[in-house]
Amino acid sequence: MTTPAERFSETAAGYAATMAPSLRPVAAEVVRRAALRPGERVLDIGTGTGVAAAAARGERRTIVGVDAAPGMLAIARAEVAGVTFEEMDFMVLRFEDATFDVVIACHSLLFATDAAAALAEWLRVTRPEGRLSLSVPGPSGVTPSAIYREIYDRHGIDTAGRYPTRESLAELAGAAGWVEVETGADPGIAIVLGDAAAFRTWRAIGSRGPATAHFTQAQHDALTDAMLAATPRDADGTLRIPFGAIYLTARRPTA
């Protein structure tokens, strides 16, 4: 059975061409909210192709990006200089306690098998008074489910409860031990795709997920066609899939 890391590795080129450009403004906001200082050690969790790691560079900072997908890391290493990239499960980080000043994570918490446990592990590797800045898709009303709900239901795809709210995300962080938790949201964030071919590439990435992993190719094709027909378009034909961003910042307490 293919693991999530293997799926992400196999679709890394498609991810870099479709998802990564749309995540750049989210990554920039995650980094801005982190209020990075000169010389800090920064850990980018679920770095993917290194979008957030790239945004965090500068002012003598040491940036480390971790991801479990070697295919993603191969692109990151080729495209993002000045960052150390390591293959690692972000649920079990191979770092000593209190290694980093700041942890950032751009839309990667969504893929945690246990979000609360992940946040606790990220806390462990952050120094006392260190900071966390992350994003997740949402709120649910501005995620892909907002326009594809009927299609998902018709094809037997259940996405209920996949996306957190600002309140539930803050509760998870607090339960993991983070303090001074603050959240914000940008419902205008979208996945922007230039044409139908880009859309099909984007769908090929999603088709490897657990919700549709059992689909035949014919089922995938039917789902893709239905979703493409329902996707909003700009006047020039650019497709925009609502995705949203909920932001969270927090601090590790002194003790």
C-alpha positions, 0 to 999 in steps of 0.5 A: 500500500502506498504511503502518504509520503510516497504519494507526495513524492510521486506527485511532487512535480505536479505539486510544484507546478500547481499548488506551490505558487498558490501557497506563496502568499500564505507562506509569506503571511506565515513568515510575517506573523512569525516576526522573525529576528536576525540570527534565529534558528527556524524549522519549516515543518512539512516544507514540501518544495520549500516555499515557506523556507525560502520566505524565511531566509535572510538576516543570518537565520539558520533555516531547516526544512523537514518533509517525509517526501523525498520527491518534494525535497529533491525539488526544494534542494534544487530550487531553494539555496541557503536552507538545510532540507531533511527527510523526516516525519514531522510527528517524530522529529529527530531533533533535541529538545529546544533546538529552534527559536521558531517553528513555521508550518504552511498548510502542513498540519492538515496532514498530521495523523494526530494534530494535537500530538503534532503540535506537542512534538513541535513544542518540544523542539522549540526553545522556551519563549520560542514561537510558532506560526502556522496556517491551515486551509479554512474556514470550511465555507471557503475550502474546495468543499464549498463548491464541490460538496454536491459532487463529493456527495454524489461520488461518495467522498466524505470530507466532513470535519477535515478543516478546523475552525479558528476556535478548534485550532486554538484549542488544539494549540492550547491543549498541546502546551502553547500559550498566547495563542492568536488566530486570524483568517483570510477567506480570499486565498484560492488555488489559482490554475491557468487552464484545464490542463493545470486543473487536471494536474492538480486533481492528479495530486488529490486523486492519490489521497485516501478518500479516492485511492480506491477509485478506478481511472474511470471514476477519477476521470468522471470526478475530475470532469464534474469538478472542472465544470463547477470550478469558478473562472476569471474572464481570461479563463483562469480557474480559482478554487477556494481554499482559504487560510486560517493563521495561528501564532503562539509561544512556548512558555518559559517552563 
